[in-house]
Amino acid sequence: MDPEAWKIAPQEIERRSFEIIDQEAGPHDWAPDAWTVVRRLVHTSADFDYVRDTVISEGAIASGVAALRSGALLFTDTKMALNGINKGNLAPYGCEARCLVDDPRVVASAKEGGHTRSQVAVDVALNDSAGGGRPLIWVFGNAPTALLRLIERLKGEPGLARPSLVVGLPVGFVNAYESKKELTVSGLPYFITNLSRKGGSNVAAATINALAKLIAPGPPGGPA
């Protein structure tokens, strides 16, 4: 390989990557804003199955963007997803992202009850965010148990704050696909998921990063 061929500016690498994705994705019916998200999933994973398997509920992107512009509180199921979110893009809008899997309350409760920490973290996060009034976005890339627990709590407790968006992209062989299928029939209005075993913290974080790119110009906190 020509030693100069790989010495490319980061912006040019991204531009070329998206150009290749647009060429190789083939025909699709994604609207421009939705394609911004789906294309980012492909870019992050190099997997074109996301073009076919991604499910975005009606209004989910608008709701997610509006929440970010209004200073959303985001909860992730893993520190990897937390670290993958570009917080610099969200900071001007007052957004905050948290992962509670290492919270002492979560660690103790998970050990006592024999549950995953990501699952218990959902309960703690629901308690911590109660009455806060901030838009909530949930980001799942690894733990089907956490996604299923959120669905269970929200379906069983109508008084809990409804999320502005659920990003449900857990990866795996045990209940990953099933949890995402459950999300699509849960009655929660705003979600982004994929009907596949594929997923991961990287693509979950990439979804938020893509939404941040869609924030319309204007003062933080204003209408999206």
C-alpha positions as CSV (number, residue, x, y, z in Angstrom):
1,M,0.0,0.0,0.0
2,D,1.2,3.5,-0.8
3,P,2.4,5.0,2.5
4,E,0.6,8.2,1.6
5,A,-2.7,6.5,0.8
6,W,-3.7,6.1,4.4
7,K,-2.6,9.5,5.7
8,I,-6.0,11.1,5.4
9,A,-7.5,13.8,7.6
10,P,-10.2,12.5,10.0
11,Q,-12.9,14.6,8.4
12,E,-12.0,13.2,5.0
13,I,-12.2,9.6,6.3
14,E,-15.7,10.3,7.6
15,R,-16.8,11.9,4.4
16,R,-15.5,9.0,2.3
17,S,-17.0,6.5,4.7
18,F,-20.5,8.0,4.4
19,E,-20.1,8.3,0.6
20,I,-19.3,4.6,0.5
21,I,-22.3,3.7,2.7
22,D,-24.6,5.8,0.6
23,Q,-23.4,4.0,-2.5
24,E,-23.5,0.4,-1.1
25,A,-26.6,0.6,1.0
26,G,-28.8,0.3,-2.1
27,P,-32.4,1.5,-2.4
28,H,-34.2,2.2,0.9
29,D,-37.2,4.1,2.2
30,W,-35.6,6.0,5.1
31,A,-36.4,9.7,5.3
32,P,-33.4,12.0,5.6
33,D,-33.4,12.4,9.4
34,A,-33.9,8.7,9.9
35,W,-31.2,7.9,7.4
36,T,-28.8,10.1,9.4
37,V,-29.3,7.7,12.3
38,V,-29.3,4.5,10.3
39,R,-26.2,5.5,8.3
40,R,-24.4,6.3,11.6
41,L,-25.2,2.7,12.8
42,V,-23.8,1.3,9.6
43,H,-20.7,3.6,9.9
44,T,-20.1,2.5,13.5
45,S,-20.6,-1.3,12.8
46,A,-19.7,-1.7,9.1
47,D,-22.8,-3.8,9.0
48,F,-25.4,-3.0,6.4
49,D,-28.0,-5.2,8.1
50,Y,-29.0,-2.1,10.0
51,V,-30.4,-0.6,6.8
52,R,-33.0,-3.4,6.9
53,D,-33.4,-4.3,10.5
54,T,-33.6,-0.9,12.3
55,V,-37.0,0.1,13.6
56,I,-37.7,3.7,14.3
57,S,-41.1,4.5,15.7
58,E,-43.1,7.5,14.3
59,G,-42.0,10.7,15.9
60,A,-39.1,9.1,17.8
61,I,-36.4,11.2,16.1
62,A,-38.3,14.4,16.6
63,S,-38.9,13.5,20.3
64,G,-35.3,12.6,20.9
65,V,-33.9,15.7,19.3
66,A,-36.4,17.9,21.2
67,A,-35.3,16.2,24.5
68,L,-31.7,16.8,23.8
69,R,-32.3,20.4,23.0
70,S,-34.2,20.7,26.3
71,G,-31.3,19.3,28.4
72,A,-32.3,15.7,28.6
73,L,-31.1,13.3,31.3
74,L,-29.7,10.1,29.7
75,F,-29.3,6.8,31.4
76,T,-27.1,4.1,29.8
77,D,-26.9,0.5,30.7
78,T,-23.1,0.3,30.4
79,K,-20.1,2.6,30.9
80,M,-19.0,1.7,27.4
81,A,-22.2,3.3,26.0
82,L,-21.7,6.3,28.4
83,N,-18.2,6.8,27.2
84,G,-19.2,6.5,23.5
85,I,-21.6,9.4,23.7
86,N,-20.1,12.7,22.6
87,K,-20.9,14.8,25.6
88,G,-19.2,17.9,24.1
89,N,-22.0,18.1,21.5
90,L,-24.6,17.8,24.2
91,A,-23.1,20.1,26.9
92,P,-24.3,23.4,25.3
93,Y,-27.9,22.1,25.8
94,G,-27.4,21.1,29.5
95,C,-27.7,17.4,28.8
96,E,-26.4,14.9,31.4
97,A,-25.5,11.3,30.8
98,R,-25.2,8.8,33.6
99,C,-24.5,5.1,34.1
100,L,-25.3,3.7,37.5
101,V,-23.9,0.1,37.2
102,D,-21.2,1.0,39.7
103,D,-23.4,2.9,42.1
104,P,-23.1,1.3,45.6
105,R,-26.8,1.0,45.8
106,V,-27.0,-0.9,42.6
107,V,-24.0,-3.2,43.4
108,A,-25.5,-4.1,46.8
109,S,-29.0,-4.7,45.5
110,A,-27.9,-6.8,42.5
111,K,-25.8,-9.0,44.7
112,E,-28.5,-9.5,47.2
113,G,-31.3,-10.2,44.7
114,G,-29.2,-12.2,42.1
115,H,-30.0,-9.7,39.3
116,T,-27.8,-8.0,36.8
117,R,-26.5,-4.6,37.8
118,S,-27.9,-3.1,34.6
119,Q,-31.3,-4.3,35.6
120,V,-31.1,-2.9,39.1
121,A,-29.7,0.3,37.8
122,V,-33.0,0.9,36.0
123,D,-34.9,0.9,39.3
124,V,-32.4,3.2,40.9
125,A,-32.5,5.5,37.9
126,L,-36.3,5.7,38.0
127,N,-36.1,6.6,41.6
128,D,-33.4,9.2,41.1
129,S,-35.2,10.9,38.2
130,A,-38.7,10.9,39.8
131,G,-40.1,14.4,39.8
132,G,-37.1,15.9,38.2
133,G,-39.1,17.3,35.2
134,R,-36.2,16.8,32.8
135,P,-36.8,14.8,29.5
136,L,-35.5,11.3,29.9
137,I,-33.7,9.2,27.3
138,W,-32.8,5.6,28.0
139,V,-29.8,4.0,26.1
140,F,-29.4,0.2,26.1
141,G,-26.6,-1.5,24.1
142,N,-25.8,-4.5,26.1
143,A,-28.3,-5.6,28.7
144,P,-31.7,-7.1,27.6
145,T,-32.6,-7.5,31.3
146,A,-32.4,-3.7,31.7
147,L,-34.5,-3.0,28.7
148,L,-37.1,-5.5,29.8
149,R,-37.1,-4.1,33.3
150,L,-37.8,-0.6,32.1
151,I,-40.6,-1.9,29.9
152,E,-42.1,-3.8,32.8
153,R,-41.9,-0.8,35.2
154,L,-43.4,1.6,32.7
155,K,-46.2,-0.7,31.7
156,G,-47.1,-1.5,35.3
157,E,-46.7,2.0,36.8
158,P,-48.5,4.6,34.7
159,G,-47.4,7.3,37.2
160,L,-43.7,7.0,36.1
161,A,-42.3,9.6,33.8
162,R,-42.6,8.6,30.2
163,P,-39.3,8.6,28.3
164,S,-38.8,11.0,25.4
165,L,-36.9,8.2,23.7
166,V,-35.8,4.6,24.3
167,V,-32.7,3.5,22.4
168,G,-33.0,-0.3,22.6
169,L,-30.1,-2.0,20.9
170,P,-28.8,-4.7,23.3
171,V,-26.6,-7.4,21.7
172,G,-26.5,-11.1,22.4
173,F,-28.1,-14.5,22.2
174,V,-30.3,-14.6,25.3
175,N,-33.3,-12.3,25.2
176,A,-31.6,-9.6,23.1
177,Y,-33.9,-10.0,20.1
178,E,-36.9,-10.8,22.3
179,S,-36.4,-7.6,24.4
180,K,-36.3,-5.5,21.2
181,K,-39.4,-7.2,19.9
182,E,-41.1,-6.5,23.3
183,L,-40.1,-2.8,22.9
184,T,-41.9,-2.5,19.6
185,V,-45.2,-3.8,21.1
186,S,-44.8,-2.2,24.5
187,G,-47.0,0.8,23.8
188,L,-44.1,3.2,24.4
189,P,-44.4,5.7,21.6
190,Y,-40.8,6.7,20.9
191,F,-38.1,4.2,20.4
192,I,-35.2,3.2,18.1
193,T,-34.3,-0.4,18.0
194,N,-33.4,-3.2,15.6
195,L,-35.0,-6.7,15.2
196,S,-31.8,-8.7,15.3
197,R,-29.4,-10.2,17.8
198,K,-27.0,-7.5,16.7
199,G,-26.5,-4.3,18.6
200,G,-24.0,-3.1,21.2
201,S,-22.9,-0.2,23.3
202,N,-21.1,1.3,20.3
203,V,-24.2,1.5,18.1
204,A,-26.4,2.7,21.1
205,A,-24.0,5.6,21.7
206,A,-23.8,6.3,18.0
207,T,-27.6,6.7,17.9
208,I,-27.4,9.5,20.4
209,N,-24.5,11.1,18.5
210,A,-26.5,11.0,15.3
211,L,-29.4,12.7,17.0
212,A,-27.1,15.4,18.3
213,K,-26.1,16.1,14.7
214,L,-29.8,16.8,14.0
215,I,-30.3,19.5,16.6
216,A,-31.5,22.5,14.7
217,P,-29.6,25.8,15.0
218,G,-30.9,28.0,17.7
219,P,-30.4,28.8,21.3
220,P,-30.1,25.9,23.7
221,G,-33.4,25.0,25.3
222,G,-35.5,26.3,22.5
223,P,-37.9,24.3,20.4
224,A,-36.4,21.7,18.1
